């Protein structure tokens, strides 16, 4: 089952920008939070940013001031605007959604590669 679909990844040079999108299936009801996580080769998956149903946001220290998470309720979509990218941002980025029953859903991931 595909509940979340990410897009927008790609190859960019350091200092560039990308905007990731995550479309949630209508089969997911009562989403209370969405987020982005990333996993670099040989590393643990880490939280990048989250946004709640009340539009409260949280960011990893490494991306504060550079990344912005947003959501469009009508389109059932979350976004991650990534600016001033650096090679340390290279990873597979995964979208996450949590419903009111505290169940988590994950996307397949989208590759982001930043060259120096």
DRENZA-456745 format. One record per atom (N, C-alpha, C, O, CB): residue in three letters; chain; atom name; y, z, x. Coordinates in Angstrom, 2 decimals. Each point is the difference from the previous one (the first is absolute). Glycine has a CB too. Layout:
# DRENZA-456745
residuo,cadena,atomo,Y,Z,X
ALA,A,CA,Y,Z,X $
...
# end
This chain:
# DRENZA-456745
residuo,cadena,atomo,Y,Z,X
UNK,A,N,-1.19,0.00,0.84 $
UNK,A,CA,1.19,0.00,-0.84 $
UNK,A,C,1.25,0.00,0.87 $
UNK,A,O,0.11,0.79,0.94 $
UNK,A,CB,-1.36,0.42,-2.76 $
UNK,A,N,2.17,-2.09,1.52 $
UNK,A,CA,1.27,-0.07,0.70 $
UNK,A,C,1.06,0.62,-0.89 $
UNK,A,O,0.34,-0.53,-1.06 $
UNK,A,CB,-1.03,-1.56,2.32 $
UNK,A,N,1.20,3.23,-0.84 $
UNK,A,CA,1.02,0.70,-0.75 $
UNK,A,C,1.41,-0.23,0.53 $
UNK,A,O,0.97,0.02,-0.75 $
UNK,A,CB,-2.68,1.67,0.20 $
UNK,A,N,1.80,-1.90,1.86 $
UNK,A,CA,1.28,-0.20,0.65 $
UNK,A,C,-0.09,-1.20,0.93 $
UNK,A,O,-0.99,-0.16,0.72 $
UNK,A,CB,1.51,2.63,-0.88 $
UNK,A,N,0.50,-3.31,0.16 $
UNK,A,CA,0.03,-1.18,0.85 $
UNK,A,C,1.28,-0.01,0.81 $
UNK,A,O,1.10,-0.04,-0.56 $
UNK,A,CB,-2.50,-1.24,-1.09 $
UNK,A,N,1.25,1.32,2.97 $
UNK,A,CA,1.16,-0.02,0.90 $
UNK,A,C,0.29,-1.42,0.46 $
UNK,A,O,-0.90,-0.84,0.05 $
UNK,A,CB,0.37,3.17,0.69 $
UNK,A,N,1.78,-2.57,-0.41 $
UNK,A,CA,0.41,-1.27,0.57 $
UNK,A,C,1.26,0.23,0.82 $
UNK,A,O,0.64,1.04,-0.09 $
UNK,A,CB,-1.67,-2.32,-1.83 $
UNK,A,N,1.38,0.29,2.73 $
UNK,A,CA,1.25,0.06,0.76 $
UNK,A,C,-0.16,0.27,1.47 $
UNK,A,O,0.98,-0.03,0.74 $
UNK,A,CB,0.03,0.78,-2.79 $
UNK,A,N,-2.23,-0.49,2.50 $
UNK,A,CA,-0.21,0.23,1.41 $
UNK,A,C,0.14,-1.29,0.79 $
UNK,A,O,0.07,-1.09,-0.57 $
UNK,A,CB,-1.57,2.99,0.02 $
UNK,A,N,1.55,-1.75,1.87 $
UNK,A,CA,0.13,-1.17,0.85 $
UNK,A,C,0.34,0.38,1.41 $
UNK,A,O,-0.11,1.16,0.40 $
UNK,A,CB,0.80,-2.46,-2.36 $
UNK,A,N,-0.27,0.30,2.72 $
UNK,A,CA,0.36,0.17,1.40 $
UNK,A,C,1.51,-0.14,0.16 $
UNK,A,O,0.58,-1.00,-0.41 $
UNK,A,CB,-2.82,0.11,1.15 $
UNK,A,N,2.86,1.90,-0.16 $
UNK,A,CA,1.44,-0.03,0.24 $
UNK,A,C,0.30,0.52,1.40 $
UNK,A,O,-0.82,0.70,0.60 $
UNK,A,CB,1.28,-0.40,-3.06 $
UNK,A,N,0.71,-0.64,2.97 $
UNK,A,CA,0.45,0.51,1.27 $
UNK,A,C,0.65,1.37,-0.18 $
UNK,A,O,0.48,0.33,-1.08 $
UNK,A,CB,-0.16,-2.67,1.92 $
UNK,A,N,-0.32,3.12,0.23 $
UNK,A,CA,0.66,1.29,-0.04 $
UNK,A,C,1.44,-0.14,-0.47 $
UNK,A,O,0.72,-0.91,0.41 $
UNK,A,CB,-2.21,1.72,1.43 $
UNK,A,N,1.88,0.10,-2.72 $
UNK,A,CA,1.33,-0.05,-0.57 $
UNK,A,C,0.06,-0.73,-1.32 $
UNK,A,O,1.02,0.05,-0.70 $
UNK,A,CB,-0.15,0.05,2.97 $
UNK,A,N,-1.94,-0.78,-2.63 $
UNK,A,CA,-0.04,-0.74,-1.24 $
UNK,A,C,-0.35,0.86,-1.19 $
UNK,A,O,-0.15,1.22,0.11 $
UNK,A,CB,-0.47,-3.20,1.20 $
UNK,A,N,0.51,1.33,-2.47 $
UNK,A,CA,-0.26,0.70,-1.25 $
UNK,A,C,-1.11,-0.67,-0.79 $
UNK,A,O,-0.24,-1.20,0.13 $
UNK,A,CB,2.61,1.94,-0.18 $
UNK,A,N,-3.04,0.06,-0.75 $
UNK,A,CA,-0.99,-0.48,-0.95 $
UNK,A,C,0.11,0.83,-1.26 $
UNK,A,O,0.43,1.15,0.04 $
UNK,A,CB,-1.98,-1.91,1.81 $
UNK,A,N,1.16,0.17,-2.97 $
UNK,A,CA,-0.05,0.72,-1.26 $
UNK,A,C,-1.40,-0.13,-0.58 $
UNK,A,O,-0.46,-1.10,-0.32 $
UNK,A,CB,2.92,0.70,-0.09 $
UNK,A,N,-3.13,1.52,0.28 $
UNK,A,CA,-1.34,0.04,-0.56 $
UNK,A,C,0.07,0.26,-1.50 $
UNK,A,O,0.85,0.75,-0.47 $
UNK,A,CB,-1.77,0.05,2.66 $
UNK,A,N,0.01,-1.42,-2.92 $
UNK,A,CA,-0.09,0.21,-1.44 $
UNK,A,C,-1.39,0.48,-0.36 $
UNK,A,O,-0.98,-0.37,0.65 $
UNK,A,CB,2.71,-1.40,-1.04 $
UNK,A,N,-1.81,2.58,-0.63 $
UNK,A,CA,-1.28,0.51,-0.50 $
UNK,A,C,0.02,-0.05,-1.51 $
UNK,A,O,0.78,0.70,-0.65 $
UNK,A,CB,-1.06,0.80,2.66 $
UNK,A,N,-0.59,-2.33,-2.57 $
UNK,A,CA,-0.09,-0.14,-1.45 $
UNK,A,C,-1.19,0.81,-0.50 $
UNK,A,O,-1.13,-0.21,0.42 $
UNK,A,CB,2.18,-2.09,-0.33 $
UNK,A,N,-0.78,3.22,-1.00 $
UNK,A,CA,-1.04,0.86,-0.55 $
UNK,A,C,-0.58,-0.62,-1.27 $
UNK,A,O,0.74,-0.53,-0.83 $
UNK,A,CB,0.38,2.54,1.80 $
UNK,A,N,-2.43,-1.94,-1.10 $
UNK,A,CA,-0.67,-0.49,-1.19 $
UNK,A,C,0.42,0.80,-1.22 $
UNK,A,O,0.25,1.20,0.09 $
UNK,A,CB,-2.18,-1.95,1.30 $
UNK,A,N,2.01,0.08,-2.53 $
UNK,A,CA,0.32,0.68,-1.25 $
UNK,A,C,-1.11,0.94,-0.43 $
UNK,A,O,0.19,0.81,-0.91 $
UNK,A,CB,1.17,-2.76,0.24 $
UNK,A,N,-2.51,1.85,1.32 $
UNK,A,CA,-1.10,0.91,-0.31 $
UNK,A,C,0.25,1.40,0.55 $
UNK,A,O,-0.69,0.94,-0.38 $
UNK,A,CB,-0.85,-2.89,0.38 $
UNK,A,N,2.51,2.09,0.88 $
UNK,A,CA,0.39,1.30,0.50 $
UNK,A,C,1.08,0.57,-0.92 $
UNK,A,O,1.10,-0.55,-0.08 $
UNK,A,CB,-1.68,-0.11,2.48 $
UNK,A,N,0.26,1.73,-3.07 $
UNK,A,CA,0.93,0.60,-0.94 $
UNK,A,C,0.64,1.25,0.58 $
UNK,A,O,-0.58,0.72,0.81 $
UNK,A,CB,-0.76,-1.64,-2.69 $
UNK,A,N,2.54,1.14,1.44 $
UNK,A,CA,0.71,1.24,0.32 $
UNK,A,C,0.07,0.25,1.50 $
UNK,A,O,-0.40,1.06,0.48 $
UNK,A,CB,-0.33,-0.14,-2.66 $
UNK,A,N,1.25,-1.89,2.90 $
UNK,A,CA,0.21,0.16,1.44 $
UNK,A,C,1.11,1.02,0.22 $
UNK,A,O,1.10,-0.13,-0.55 $
UNK,A,CB,-1.87,-2.25,1.01 $
UNK,A,N,0.49,3.37,0.33 $
UNK,A,CA,0.99,1.04,0.29 $
UNK,A,C,0.61,-0.15,1.38 $
UNK,A,O,1.06,0.57,0.28 $
UNK,A,CB,-2.30,0.95,-1.80 $
UNK,A,N,0.59,-2.28,2.39 $
UNK,A,CA,0.54,-0.20,1.32 $
UNK,A,C,-0.62,-1.25,0.63 $
UNK,A,O,-1.14,-0.35,-0.30 $
UNK,A,CB,1.51,2.82,0.55 $
UNK,A,N,0.38,-3.11,0.61 $
UNK,A,CA,-0.52,-1.11,0.78 $
UNK,A,C,0.45,0.20,1.44 $
UNK,A,O,0.98,0.69,0.28 $
UNK,A,CB,-0.93,-2.27,-2.27 $
UNK,A,N,-0.79,0.98,2.89 $
UNK,A,CA,0.35,0.17,1.39 $
UNK,A,C,-0.55,-1.09,0.88 $
UNK,A,O,-0.82,-0.83,-0.41 $
UNK,A,CB,0.87,3.24,0.01 $
UNK,A,N,0.42,-2.41,1.63 $
UNK,A,CA,-0.46,-0.91,1.02 $
UNK,A,C,-0.56,0.80,1.17 $
UNK,A,O,0.60,0.98,0.45 $
UNK,A,CB,1.09,-2.72,-1.16 $
UNK,A,N,-2.83,1.31,1.19 $
UNK,A,CA,-0.64,0.58,1.16 $
UNK,A,C,-0.29,-1.11,0.99 $
UNK,A,O,-0.03,-1.17,-0.37 $
UNK,A,CB,-0.98,3.04,-1.01 $
UNK,A,N,0.81,-1.52,2.63 $
UNK,A,CA,-0.32,-1.02,0.99 $
UNK,A,C,-1.04,0.52,0.98 $
UNK,A,O,-0.13,1.20,0.23 $
UNK,A,CB,2.43,-2.15,-0.48 $
UNK,A,N,-3.02,0.01,0.83 $
UNK,A,CA,-1.02,0.33,0.97 $
UNK,A,C,0.03,-1.01,1.14 $
UNK,A,O,-0.25,-1.19,-0.21 $
UNK,A,CB,-1.17,2.25,-1.58 $
UNK,A,N,1.72,-0.59,2.98 $
UNK,A,CA,-0.01,-0.82,1.19 $
UNK,A,C,-1.38,0.05,0.63 $
UNK,A,O,-0.74,0.95,-0.24 $
UNK,A,CB,3.21,-0.55,0.60 $
UNK,A,N,-2.83,-1.39,0.45 $
UNK,A,CA,-1.31,0.00,0.65 $
UNK,A,C,-0.25,1.27,0.79 $
UNK,A,O,0.83,0.40,0.82 $
UNK,A,CB,-0.71,-2.87,-0.70 $
UNK,A,N,-1.25,3.11,-0.36 $
UNK,A,CA,-0.35,1.21,0.71 $
UNK,A,C,0.73,1.24,-0.46 $
UNK,A,O,-0.15,1.06,0.61 $
UNK,A,CB,-0.34,-2.50,1.27 $
UNK,A,N,1.29,1.33,-2.93 $
UNK,A,CA,0.78,1.12,-0.49 $
UNK,A,C,-0.44,0.42,-1.40 $
UNK,A,O,-0.65,-0.76,-0.71 $
UNK,A,CB,2.57,0.00,2.12 $
UNK,A,N,-1.55,1.98,-1.78 $
UNK,A,CA,-0.25,0.48,-1.35 $
UNK,A,C,1.01,-0.62,-0.96 $
UNK,A,O,1.11,-0.35,0.38 $
UNK,A,CB,-2.04,2.51,0.53 $
UNK,A,N,0.51,-2.29,-2.16 $
UNK,A,CA,0.93,-0.46,-1.01 $
UNK,A,C,1.07,1.07,-0.23 $
UNK,A,O,-0.32,1.18,-0.11 $
UNK,A,CB,-1.48,-2.59,-0.99 $
UNK,A,N,3.05,0.99,1.05 $
UNK,A,CA,1.08,0.94,-0.14 $
UNK,A,C,0.93,-0.39,-1.15 $
UNK,A,O,0.13,-1.18,-0.34 $
UNK,A,CB,-0.28,1.66,2.77 $
UNK,A,N,0.77,0.52,-3.00 $
UNK,A,CA,0.96,-0.23,-1.07 $
UNK,A,C,1.27,-0.61,0.57 $
UNK,A,O,0.49,0.41,1.05 $
UNK,A,CB,-1.44,1.51,-2.35 $
UNK,A,N,1.47,-2.92,0.60 $
UNK,A,CA,1.26,-0.63,0.37 $
UNK,A,C,1.11,0.45,-0.94 $
UNK,A,O,1.04,0.49,0.45 $
UNK,A,CB,-2.28,-2.47,0.48 $
UNK,A,N,1.01,1.82,-2.23 $
UNK,A,CA,1.01,0.37,-0.99 $
UNK,A,C,-0.65,0.16,-1.36 $
UNK,A,O,-1.00,-0.65,-0.29 $
UNK,A,CB,2.76,-0.56,1.60 $
UNK,A,N,-1.20,2.08,-2.13 $
UNK,A,CA,-0.46,0.18,-1.37 $
UNK,A,C,1.18,0.06,-0.94 $
UNK,A,O,1.12,0.32,0.40 $
UNK,A,CB,-3.16,0.90,0.41 $
UNK,A,N,1.78,-1.54,-2.07 $
UNK,A,CA,1.02,0.11,-1.04 $
UNK,A,C,-0.68,0.49,-1.26 $
UNK,A,O,-1.06,-0.50,-0.38 $
UNK,A,CB,2.47,-1.37,1.39 $
UNK,A,N,-0.82,2.86,-1.66 $
UNK,A,CA,-0.57,0.60,-1.20 $
UNK,A,C,0.55,-0.67,-1.25 $
UNK,A,O,0.91,-0.82,0.07 $
UNK,A,CB,-1.19,2.99,1.15 $
UNK,A,N,-0.28,-1.79,-2.36 $
UNK,A,CA,0.48,-0.52,-1.28 $
UNK,A,C,1.44,0.43,-0.26 $
UNK,A,O,0.70,-0.64,-0.78 $
UNK,A,CB,-3.03,0.68,-0.09 $
UNK,A,N,2.76,1.02,1.52 $
UNK,A,CA,1.37,0.45,-0.11 $
UNK,A,C,0.90,-0.59,1.07 $
UNK,A,O,1.16,0.41,0.13 $
UNK,A,CB,-2.01,1.67,-1.13 $
UNK,A,N,0.34,-3.02,1.76 $
UNK,A,CA,0.73,-0.72,1.04 $
UNK,A,C,0.35,0.87,1.20 $
UNK,A,O,0.92,-0.31,0.75 $
UNK,A,CB,0.00,-1.14,-2.51 $
UNK,A,N,-1.65,2.53,1.95 $
UNK,A,CA,0.12,0.77,1.23 $
UNK,A,C,-0.76,-0.73,1.10 $
UNK,A,O,-1.12,-0.46,-0.22 $
UNK,A,CB,1.35,2.64,-1.06 $
UNK,A,N,0.37,-2.27,2.44 $
UNK,A,CA,-0.61,-0.73,1.11 $
UNK,A,C,-0.30,0.91,1.18 $
UNK,A,O,0.64,1.04,0.18 $
UNK,A,CB,0.55,-3.09,-0.92 $
UNK,A,N,-2.15,1.64,1.52 $
UNK,A,CA,-0.38,0.72,1.20 $
UNK,A,C,-0.38,-1.02,1.06 $
UNK,A,O,-0.68,-0.99,-0.30 $
UNK,A,CB,-0.11,3.00,-1.03 $
UNK,A,N,1.23,-1.78,2.56 $
UNK,A,CA,-0.25,-0.95,1.08 $
UNK,A,C,-0.55,0.71,1.23 $
UNK,A,O,0.32,1.15,0.28 $
UNK,A,CB,1.50,-2.60,-1.15 $
UNK,A,N,-2.66,0.73,1.59 $
UNK,A,CA,-0.41,0.48,1.30 $
UNK,A,C,1.21,0.01,0.93 $
UNK,A,O,0.88,-0.85,-0.11 $
UNK,A,CB,-3.23,-0.04,-0.24 $
UNK,A,N,2.37,1.85,1.26 $
UNK,A,CA,1.13,0.10,0.92 $
UNK,A,C,0.21,-1.28,0.79 $
UNK,A,O,1.14,-0.36,0.31 $
UNK,A,CB,-1.56,2.81,-0.15 $
UNK,A,N,-0.65,-3.14,0.16 $
UNK,A,CA,0.09,-1.19,0.83 $
UNK,A,C,0.68,-1.18,-0.68 $
UNK,A,O,0.40,-0.95,0.66 $
UNK,A,CB,-2.45,1.74,0.45 $
UNK,A,N,2.17,-0.74,-2.44 $
UNK,A,CA,0.59,-1.13,-0.72 $
UNK,A,C,1.29,0.36,-0.72 $
UNK,A,O,0.63,-0.88,-0.58 $
UNK,A,CB,-2.91,-0.03,0.31 $
UNK,A,N,2.67,2.16,0.29 $
UNK,A,CA,1.22,0.42,-0.68 $
UNK,A,C,1.20,-0.77,0.52 $
UNK,A,O,0.20,-0.15,1.21 $
UNK,A,CB,-1.18,2.42,-1.57 $
UNK,A,N,1.78,-2.76,-0.57 $
UNK,A,CA,1.17,-0.76,0.37 $
UNK,A,C,-0.26,-1.48,0.19 $
UNK,A,O,0.94,-0.78,0.08 $
UNK,A,CB,-0.10,2.81,0.96 $
UNK,A,N,-2.10,-2.42,-0.96 $
UNK,A,CA,-0.35,-1.40,0.20 $
UNK,A,C,-0.73,-0.60,-1.20 $
UNK,A,O,0.20,-1.17,-0.33 $
UNK,A,CB,-0.31,1.62,2.77 $
UNK,A,N,-0.73,0.34,-3.08 $
UNK,A,CA,-0.79,-0.47,-1.13 $
UNK,A,C,0.54,0.60,-1.30 $
UNK,A,O,0.52,1.11,-0.02 $
UNK,A,CB,-2.55,-1.34,1.50 $
UNK,A,N,1.90,-0.53,-2.56 $
UNK,A,CA,0.40,0.47,-1.31 $
UNK,A,C,-1.08,-0.36,-1.02 $
UNK,A,O,-0.42,-1.15,-0.09 $
UNK,A,CB,2.86,0.91,0.69 $
UNK,A,N,-2.90,1.23,-1.35 $
UNK,A,CA,-0.98,-0.24,-1.04 $
UNK,A,C,0.72,-0.04,-1.35 $
UNK,A,O,0.93,0.77,-0.24 $
UNK,A,CB,-2.75,0.36,1.60 $
UNK,A,N,1.38,-2.02,-2.24 $
UNK,A,CA,0.58,-0.13,-1.32 $
UNK,A,C,-1.08,-0.44,-0.98 $
UNK,A,O,-1.08,-0.43,0.40 $
UNK,A,CB,3.34,-0.13,0.59 $
UNK,A,N,-1.94,0.67,-2.27 $
UNK,A,CA,-0.96,-0.44,-1.01 $
UNK,A,C,0.72,-0.69,-1.15 $
UNK,A,O,1.16,0.28,-0.29 $
UNK,A,CB,-2.69,1.59,0.92 $
UNK,A,N,0.81,-2.77,-1.29 $
UNK,A,CA,0.49,-0.71,-1.17 $
UNK,A,C,-1.00,0.28,-1.11 $
UNK,A,O,-1.09,-0.57,-0.02 $
UNK,A,CB,2.26,-1.26,1.40 $
UNK,A,N,-0.80,2.71,-2.29 $
UNK,A,CA,-0.93,0.42,-1.05 $
UNK,A,C,-0.41,-1.17,-0.88 $
UNK,A,O,-1.18,-0.13,-0.35 $
UNK,A,CB,2.23,2.40,0.38 $
UNK,A,N,-0.10,-3.12,-0.40 $
UNK,A,CA,-0.28,-1.13,-0.87 $
UNK,A,C,-1.03,-0.95,0.60 $
UNK,A,O,-0.82,-0.56,-0.72 $
UNK,A,CB,3.12,0.77,-0.19 $
UNK,A,N,-2.25,-0.39,2.22 $
UNK,A,CA,-0.91,-0.90,0.68 $
UNK,A,C,-1.23,0.71,0.56 $
UNK,A,O,-0.87,-0.63,0.61 $
UNK,A,CB,2.82,-0.78,-0.06 $
UNK,A,N,-2.02,2.72,-0.75 $
UNK,A,CA,-1.12,0.79,0.48 $
UNK,A,C,-0.21,-0.21,1.50 $
UNK,A,O,-1.13,-0.16,0.47 $
UNK,A,CB,0.06,0.01,-2.74 $
UNK,A,N,2.17,0.15,3.00 $
UNK,A,CA,-0.02,-0.37,1.40 $
UNK,A,C,0.76,1.00,0.86 $
UNK,A,O,1.02,0.54,-0.42 $
UNK,A,CB,-1.19,-2.92,-0.27 $
UNK,A,N,-0.34,2.61,1.88 $
UNK,A,CA,0.69,0.80,1.00 $
UNK,A,C,0.32,-0.88,1.20 $
UNK,A,O,-0.69,-0.98,0.27 $
UNK,A,CB,-0.49,3.08,-1.03 $
UNK,A,N,2.24,-1.75,1.45 $
UNK,A,CA,0.46,-0.78,1.14 $
UNK,A,C,0.21,0.90,1.21 $
UNK,A,O,0.26,1.19,-0.13 $
UNK,A,CB,0.82,-2.84,-1.42 $
UNK,A,N,-1.19,1.05,2.70 $
UNK,A,CA,0.35,0.68,1.24 $
UNK,A,C,0.85,-0.95,0.82 $
UNK,A,O,-0.50,-0.98,0.56 $
UNK,A,CB,-1.62,2.38,-0.60 $
UNK,A,N,3.41,-1.10,0.11 $
UNK,A,CA,0.91,-0.78,0.83 $
UNK,A,C,-0.02,0.58,1.40 $
UNK,A,O,0.31,1.18,0.19 $
UNK,A,CB,1.16,-1.76,-2.18 $
UNK,A,N,-1.84,-0.23,2.96 $
UNK,A,CA,-0.12,0.45,1.37 $
UNK,A,C,1.02,-0.74,0.85 $
UNK,A,O,-0.05,-1.22,0.14 $
UNK,A,CB,-2.41,1.72,-0.46 $
UNK,A,N,3.39,0.26,0.89 $
UNK,A,CA,1.04,-0.56,0.85 $
UNK,A,C,-0.14,0.52,1.42 $
UNK,A,O,-0.63,1.03,0.24 $
UNK,A,CB,2.15,-1.21,-2.21 $
UNK,A,N,-0.92,-0.56,2.90 $
UNK,A,CA,-0.01,0.39,1.40 $
UNK,A,C,-1.41,0.34,0.48 $
UNK,A,O,-0.24,1.06,0.58 $
UNK,A,CB,2.58,-0.21,-0.83 $
UNK,A,N,-3.25,-1.75,-0.01 $
UNK,A,CA,-1.39,0.22,0.36 $
UNK,A,C,-0.18,0.02,1.51 $
UNK,A,O,0.70,-0.70,0.74 $
UNK,A,CB,-1.40,-0.39,-2.87 $
UNK,A,N,-0.25,1.88,2.58 $
UNK,A,CA,-0.35,0.04,1.41 $
UNK,A,C,-1.51,-0.13,0.13 $
UNK,A,O,-0.72,0.17,-0.99 $
UNK,A,CB,2.73,1.27,1.52 $
UNK,A,N,-2.51,-1.74,0.67 $
UNK,A,CA,-1.44,-0.21,0.17 $
UNK,A,C,-0.87,1.17,-0.45 $
UNK,A,O,-1.16,-0.20,-0.35 $
UNK,A,CB,1.74,-1.26,2.22 $
UNK,A,N,-0.05,2.67,-1.85 $
UNK,A,CA,-0.76,1.17,-0.45 $
UNK,A,C,-0.26,-0.02,-1.50 $
UNK,A,O,-0.82,0.76,-0.50 $
UNK,A,CB,1.81,0.52,2.37 $
UNK,A,N,-0.29,-2.15,-2.59 $
UNK,A,CA,-0.23,-0.14,-1.44 $
UNK,A,C,-1.18,-0.92,-0.31 $
UNK,A,O,-0.40,-0.12,-1.15 $
UNK,A,CB,2.84,0.51,0.79 $
UNK,A,N,-2.99,-1.02,1.37 $
UNK,A,CA,-1.13,-0.90,-0.20 $
UNK,A,C,-1.19,0.76,-0.55 $
UNK,A,O,-0.45,0.98,0.60 $
UNK,A,CB,1.26,-2.44,1.27 $
UNK,A,N,-1.32,1.02,-3.01 $
UNK,A,CA,-1.10,0.68,-0.67 $
UNK,A,C,-0.37,-0.77,-1.26 $
UNK,A,O,0.69,-0.94,-0.40 $
UNK,A,CB,0.05,3.17,1.31 $
UNK,A,N,-1.85,-1.83,-1.51 $
UNK,A,CA,-0.32,-0.45,-1.35 $
UNK,A,C,0.64,0.99,-0.95 $
UNK,A,O,-0.20,1.21,0.11 $
UNK,A,CB,-2.00,-2.31,0.62 $
UNK,A,N,2.97,0.58,-1.66 $
UNK,A,CA,0.70,0.84,-0.96 $
UNK,A,C,-0.73,-0.02,-1.34 $
UNK,A,O,-0.31,-1.06,-0.53 $
UNK,A,CB,2.50,0.62,1.71 $
UNK,A,N,-2.45,1.63,-1.71 $
UNK,A,CA,-0.74,0.15,-1.24 $
UNK,A,C,0.87,0.63,-1.07 $
UNK,A,O,0.74,0.95,0.26 $
UNK,A,CB,-2.87,-0.74,1.03 $
UNK,A,N,2.03,-0.74,-2.49 $
UNK,A,CA,0.69,0.58,-1.15 $
UNK,A,C,-0.91,1.02,-0.67 $
UNK,A,O,-1.22,-0.16,-0.05 $
UNK,A,CB,2.55,-1.96,-0.27 $
UNK,A,N,-0.72,3.16,-0.20 $
UNK,A,CA,-0.72,1.06,-0.68 $
UNK,A,C,0.69,0.34,-1.31 $
UNK,A,O,1.23,-0.02,-0.08 $
UNK,A,CB,-2.04,0.93,2.28 $
UNK,A,N,0.03,-0.59,-3.22 $
UNK,A,CA,0.54,0.48,-1.26 $
UNK,A,C,-0.82,1.19,-0.47 $
UNK,A,O,-1.21,0.04,0.18 $
UNK,A,CB,2.03,-2.35,-0.78 $
UNK,A,N,-0.14,3.27,0.01 $
UNK,A,CA,-0.65,1.18,-0.54 $
UNK,A,C,0.35,0.13,-1.47 $
UNK,A,O,1.16,-0.11,-0.37 $
UNK,A,CB,-1.10,1.25,2.63 $
UNK,A,N,-1.08,-0.90,-3.11 $
UNK,A,CA,0.26,0.14,-1.41 $
UNK,A,C,0.08,1.47,-0.38 $
UNK,A,O,-0.15,0.89,0.84 $
UNK,A,CB,-1.02,-3.05,-1.28 $
UNK,A,N,1.43,2.40,-0.85 $
UNK,A,CA,0.22,1.38,-0.44 $
UNK,A,C,-1.26,0.85,0.06 $
UNK,A,O,0.08,1.22,-0.10 $
UNK,A,CB,1.71,-2.07,-1.36 $
UNK,A,N,-2.94,0.22,1.63 $
UNK,A,CA,-1.25,0.72,0.15 $
UNK,A,C,-0.32,0.28,1.46 $
UNK,A,O,-1.08,0.48,0.33 $
UNK,A,CB,0.27,-1.53,-2.44 $
UNK,A,N,1.76,0.74,2.98 $
UNK,A,CA,-0.11,0.21,1.43 $
UNK,A,C,-1.02,-0.92,0.67 $
UNK,A,O,-0.56,0.34,1.04 $
UNK,A,CB,1.24,2.01,-1.43 $
UNK,A,N,-0.93,-3.49,-0.22 $
UNK,A,CA,-0.86,-1.00,0.61 $
UNK,A,C,0.84,-0.94,0.86 $
UNK,A,O,1.11,-0.36,-0.37 $
UNK,A,CB,-2.71,0.50,-1.57 $
UNK,A,N,1.06,-0.50,3.07 $
UNK,A,CA,0.69,-0.88,0.93 $
UNK,A,C,-0.60,-1.40,0.01 $
UNK,A,O,-1.21,-0.17,-0.11 $
UNK,A,CB,1.77,2.15,1.50 $
UNK,A,N,0.32,-2.97,-1.27 $
UNK,A,CA,-0.40,-1.40,0.04 $
UNK,A,C,0.60,-0.62,1.26 $
UNK,A,O,1.11,0.33,0.40 $
UNK,A,CB,-1.26,-0.46,-2.94 $
UNK,A,N,-0.60,-0.79,3.14 $
UNK,A,CA,0.42,-0.61,1.26 $
UNK,A,C,-0.07,-1.51,-0.06 $
UNK,A,O,-0.88,-0.58,-0.64 $
UNK,A,CB,0.09,2.59,1.84 $
UNK,A,N,1.72,-2.65,-0.52 $
UNK,A,CA,-0.03,-1.44,0.16 $
UNK,A,C,-0.84,-0.40,1.19 $
UNK,A,O,-0.52,0.85,0.72 $
UNK,A,CB,2.77,-0.99,-1.76 $
UNK,A,N,-2.39,-1.16,1.24 $
UNK,A,CA,-0.81,-0.53,1.09 $
UNK,A,C,0.71,0.02,1.34 $
UNK,A,O,-0.64,-0.07,1.05 $
UNK,A,CB,-0.49,-1.35,-2.71 $
UNK,A,N,2.43,1.52,1.64 $
UNK,A,CA,0.78,0.06,1.22 $
UNK,A,C,0.62,-1.34,0.36 $
UNK,A,O,-0.52,-1.06,-0.35 $
UNK,A,CB,-0.96,2.86,1.12 $
UNK,A,N,2.60,-1.74,-0.08 $
UNK,A,CA,0.68,-1.19,0.49 $
UNK,A,C,0.42,0.25,1.44 $
UNK,A,O,0.53,1.06,0.33 $
UNK,A,CB,0.28,-1.68,-2.66 $
UNK,A,N,-1.05,-0.36,3.19 $
UNK,A,CA,0.26,0.15,1.44 $
UNK,A,C,1.47,-0.20,0.31 $
UNK,A,O,0.62,-0.97,-0.44 $
UNK,A,CB,-2.94,0.19,0.93 $
UNK,A,N,2.87,1.71,0.28 $
UNK,A,CA,1.35,-0.13,0.53 $
UNK,A,C,-0.10,0.04,1.52 $
UNK,A,O,-0.52,0.96,0.57 $
UNK,A,CB,1.56,0.14,-2.62 $
UNK,A,N,-0.56,-2.14,2.69 $
UNK,A,CA,-0.02,-0.08,1.46 $
UNK,A,C,1.41,-0.23,0.51 $
UNK,A,O,0.67,-0.94,-0.42 $
UNK,A,CB,-3.03,0.05,0.39 $
UNK,A,N,2.80,1.74,0.94 $
UNK,A,CA,1.34,-0.08,0.56 $
UNK,A,C,-0.13,-0.27,1.49 $
UNK,A,O,-0.60,0.80,0.73 $
UNK,A,CB,1.54,0.77,-2.49 $
UNK,A,N,-0.39,-2.67,2.21 $
UNK,A,CA,-0.06,-0.38,1.40 $
UNK,A,C,1.27,0.44,0.72 $
UNK,A,O,1.07,0.12,-0.61 $
UNK,A,CB,-2.55,-2.07,0.03 $
UNK,A,N,1.36,2.18,1.88 $
UNK,A,CA,1.15,0.40,0.80 $
UNK,A,C,0.65,-1.18,0.69 $
UNK,A,O,0.98,0.17,0.72 $
UNK,A,CB,-2.05,2.03,-0.38 $
# end
